[in-house]
């Protein structure tokens, strides 16, 4: 019986892996040909911003979703990456395509800022951590608005890129698509690794995880720095696409709220949750901003959507849908098989012996008859 069950489970697992692989291939093909099918600059602009949030949302989730520490300060790393690329290009007189060689500096800037930031903020527990991230965010926003090397309220402009207006969005679409793929791969690798298991142990019970030998501070800080590096890198790409960064746009409080909403909507702590959330929320938010002259409509609806998600879909769309599909597949089936359908447990004989020996078959028939009379 056990070999049969293993065969059935193996076939089911193989079928699921095959379907997942097919879906991944189809999504990859669709992502690659998207700008060829939808060539409108408005549509590709929506796609670029959505991919930016896919990348940063996946990086945010690799820390906050897996550890349970909700960060409202990732705009610090995003904006710092943008300013790093802009200041370096301005002071070193880097122009043209060579400016993309500065993007690793954006990732380094995000990681370096995250080290002292994390050493301070991660010593406290979750609720206090949220408050500290908000405070650090406003500190960086004020610094960007008042320091001379950041350009003050004027900000920093990006160097000119020698691309035609027709191909400008297509170039950035594939760049942001690459960033999104890297961020998703990082999040998936973290989740499947021993490191990700330690993060989830911290999320479930940090004191118990420490008691089991997990070096909680080191694990949290490593995930925080990794997440910040990806956010800084994507911030540099965003700066080159937008061609300018200013304190209100580089350090935008709605940026962090959008990350939280996207992750909660799709499924916090899942690899695909932030991806789905970003693909839903960001294009919708851009459409509402363009559609309505009142600039606060999208913010109001954003807050209302976050409230609805927290109240009615707290686990997110993907986990909720998975449970619903599983419930539909198992509907009408008993949670535990009836006793008459289960092989009785006979002392002294294994299931292989029951199937091969005459004594075993006789004892098995007798046990089934007794089970039928009892039922």
C-alpha positions, 0 to 999 in steps of 0.5 A: 500500500505504501509503494502505491501511495508513493506512486500516486503522490509522485505522479500528482507532484510531477503533474503539478511541477509540469503545469507550473513549468508550462505556466512559467514558460507562457508568462516568460513568452508573454513578458518578452513579446509584450512591447511588440504587441502593445507598442503604445508608449502609454501602455509600456509606461504602465508596464515599466512602472508595474515591473519597477514595483514587482522588483521592489515589492519582491525585495521588500517581501523577501525581508518583511514578508518572510520575517514579519517585520513590516518596513515602511522605510524602503523608500529610503533605499529606493530614493538613495539609489536614485540620488546616488546614480544622479550625483555620481553622473553629475560629478563624474560627468558620465553621459550616454549609455555609460551611465548604466555602469553606475547602477551597481553603486545604487545597490551598494548605497542601499546596502550601506545605508541598511547596515546602520539603519538595521543595527538600530531598528532591528534591535526592537520588536515589530511594532516599534520597528515600524515607527523607527522606519517611518522616522528614518524615512522622514530624516532622509527626505529632509536631508535630500531637501536641504543638502546642497549636494542633493540639489535641494528642492530642485533635485538632480537631473539624469544625463541624456540618453541617445535613444530615439523616442520610439525605442526609449520605453522599449529599452527601459521595459526590458531593463525593468523586466530584468530587474524584476526577474532578478528580484523574484529569483532572489526572493524564491531562493531565499524562501527555499533556503535554510536562511529563509526557513530561519526567517520564517521561524523568526516570523512565527516565534522569534524567542523560540527561534533564538532558543533553537540556535538561530542567530536572529539579529544576523539573519534579520540584518542580512535579509534587510541589507539584501532587500535594500540593495535590490531596492537601491538598484531599482531606484537607480533604474527608475531615476534614469527612466524618469530623468529627474529625482526630487525629494517628494518623488525620491522619498515618497511616503505613498511608495511604502504604503503601495508596497504594503498594499501590493504584498498584502493583496497578493499574499504576504510571505509568498513569492508570487503575491507581491508580483500579482499585487504590483500588476494589479495596483500600480497600473490601476493607480496610474490610470486613476491618476491620469483619469481624474484631475483630482490628484487625491482620488487615487490616494483615497482609493488606495487607502480604501483598498488596503482597508478592504484587503486587511478586513476581508482578504487578510491572507491575500488573493493567492493563498485564499484562491489556493485554499478555495481550489483545494476545497473544491477538489476535495468537496464530498470527500471525508477528511478521514477515510472510514475504518472499513476502507482502511487496512487494519493494523495487525501486530507483528505483520507489516503490510508487505507480509499481509499481502504475501503470506497465507496467514496474513491474508486470513488474518486480514480477511477476519479483521475486515469482517470484524470491522464491518460488523462494528461499523 
